[in-house]
Amino acid sequence: MIQKRIAQWALMAVAVPLAAAGARRLSHTLEARRGPSGVSRLLNKGADMLRPQKAKRRRFF
């Protein structure tokens, strides 16, 4: 039971950010070669959904 939770945590902590970074890098590479396209925009949107680049800052006071 605990091993399953650790595996889920590892997936969320490591694999998802890596997938977002890979999608963003692939999008930039495609745009550099062929210019903006629907595929590159879709990759950027997917990467932003997984891991937004701008983190919202919270104020505690």
C-alpha positions as CSV (number, residue, x, y, z in Angstrom):
1,M,0.0,0.0,0.0
2,I,2.7,2.5,1.0
3,Q,4.8,1.4,-2.0
4,K,2.0,2.4,-4.3
5,R,1.8,5.8,-2.8
6,I,5.5,6.3,-3.1
7,A,5.4,5.4,-6.7
8,Q,2.6,7.8,-7.3
9,W,4.4,10.6,-5.6
10,A,7.6,9.8,-7.6
11,L,5.6,10.0,-10.8
12,M,4.1,13.3,-9.9
13,A,7.3,14.8,-8.6
14,V,9.7,13.7,-11.3
15,A,8.0,12.4,-14.5
16,V,5.3,15.1,-14.9
17,P,7.8,18.1,-14.8
18,L,10.2,16.2,-17.1
19,A,7.3,15.6,-19.6
20,A,6.3,19.3,-19.4
21,A,9.9,20.4,-20.0
22,G,10.3,18.0,-22.9
23,A,7.1,19.2,-24.5
24,R,8.2,22.8,-24.1
25,R,11.6,22.1,-25.6
26,L,10.1,20.2,-28.5
27,S,7.8,23.1,-29.2
28,H,10.6,25.6,-29.2
29,T,12.6,23.4,-31.5
30,L,9.7,23.1,-34.0
31,E,9.1,26.8,-33.9
32,A,12.8,27.5,-34.6
33,R,12.8,25.2,-37.6
34,R,9.4,25.7,-39.2
35,G,7.9,28.8,-37.5
36,P,4.8,28.9,-35.3
37,S,2.2,26.2,-36.1
38,G,-0.8,24.5,-34.5
39,V,1.4,21.6,-33.3
40,S,3.9,23.9,-31.5
41,R,1.0,25.9,-29.9
42,L,-0.6,22.7,-28.7
43,L,2.7,21.5,-27.2
44,N,3.1,24.8,-25.4
45,K,-0.5,24.7,-24.1
46,G,0.0,21.1,-22.9
47,A,3.3,22.0,-21.1
48,D,1.6,25.0,-19.5
49,M,-1.2,22.8,-18.3
50,L,1.2,20.3,-16.7
51,R,3.6,22.8,-15.3
52,P,3.0,26.6,-15.7
53,Q,6.2,28.6,-15.9
54,K,4.9,31.6,-13.9
55,A,4.2,30.5,-10.4
56,K,1.5,32.4,-8.5
57,R,3.0,34.0,-5.4
58,R,0.9,33.8,-2.3
59,R,0.9,36.5,0.3
60,F,0.4,35.6,3.8
61,F,-0.1,39.0,5.3
